[in-house]
Amino acid sequence: MINSEQKTCRIGPLTVGGGDLVVIAGPCLAESLDMCLSIAETLAGICRSLGVGYVFKTSFDKANRSSVSSFRGPGMQEGLNWLGAVREKIGCPVLTDIHEAAQAEPVGEVVDCIQIPAFLCRQTDLLVAAGRTNKTVNIKKGQFLAPWDMANPVEKVLSTGNDQILLSERGTMFGYNRLVTDFRAIAQMRSLAPVVFDATHSTQEPGGLGSASGGQRQFAAPLAAAAIAVGADALFFETHTDPDSALCDAACQLPLTDMKQVITHCLALFKLCNQNQ
């Protein structure tokens, strides 16, 4: 059964929902080991200087690209090698997503947090397999689900005895190629688990470019600030050294050079909103 009082979980040494801001950030796709290490080192340094918890994220495979010809990533084995190198050399927890139940065990041997993509958040076998790794499971809310419907995915992970669960808000489908964020969802889902706000994917325009997704990255920072104001426990950003040349979600990813300012602003708001707690 869901414990309505549980509002924290751990990603490696970090506590999410315990009163300190946590940032999950990195490139959409793992394009190279050097890029992953460089971005992780920069973000880890920014977060360390601000006193913010940091988790590196990237994907080794994007199985839900708009086009069959789109680049999907380096694959699981090489991608896990890169994630392991980031974890070892940068010293931060790492997160990646899985798309098939068979991926859960090998991925769980490397990462601190397994992410369930929004489109797959109802897949029982996938959720149970992720739960059985005993790693933290970040379940992205499907664009087609109401916030209270996330109780069922949470129950599926809890059925494995794993109570280290996060929920991510990333917008609801609104008409064609458009997402809109209902910020009430963050407050509503916090009764189930700590909530992460996915700021960059919330600006995505799924399939908006025909063979790829569009986006409006300029709105990621204000949306992140709004999420903090309504109680988000952590923030999720995709960022790239040159977003326009990124091999995935080029229109959504934030320039790495903007990240210090964005995190600094969100941290100030987080401290203001939590000063009486």
Number of C-alpha atoms within 10 A of each C-alpha: 9 15 10 10 10 16 18 19 19 19 26 15 10 18 17 26 23 14 14 17 24 26 24 22 25 28 27 28 25 27 20 13 15 12 16 22 20 14 20 27 17 16 25 22 16 18 21 12 10 13 13 19 21 26 26 31 29 25 25 24 21 21 16 12 18 16 13 10 8 15 15 20 21 18 13 16 12 15 23 22 14 23 28 17 16 24 21 12 12 17 15 21 24 26 27 26 23 24 18 16 15 13 15 23 16 13 24 23 12 21 23 23 28 28 25 26 21 18 14 17 22 21 15 15 14 21 30 21 20 31 27 18 19 19 25 25 29 28 27 25 27 23 20 13 15 15 22 12 14 21 16 14 20 27 18 22 26 19 16 16 13 20 23 23 28 30 25 28 29 26 27 20 18 12 8 10 16 18 20 16 20 14 19 12 21 24 16 15 24 23 17 23 29 27 31 30 31 24 30 28 25 27 25 26 22 21 17 15 13 11 14 17 20 20 25 17 22 14 14 24 21 14 19 24 22 17 29 27 16 15 21 27 27 25 25 23 27 28 27 25 17 13 21 15 11 18 16 23 26 23 23 30 30 27 15 18 14 12 21 17 12 16 24 15 15 22 22 12 16 23 15 12 14 13 9 6 6
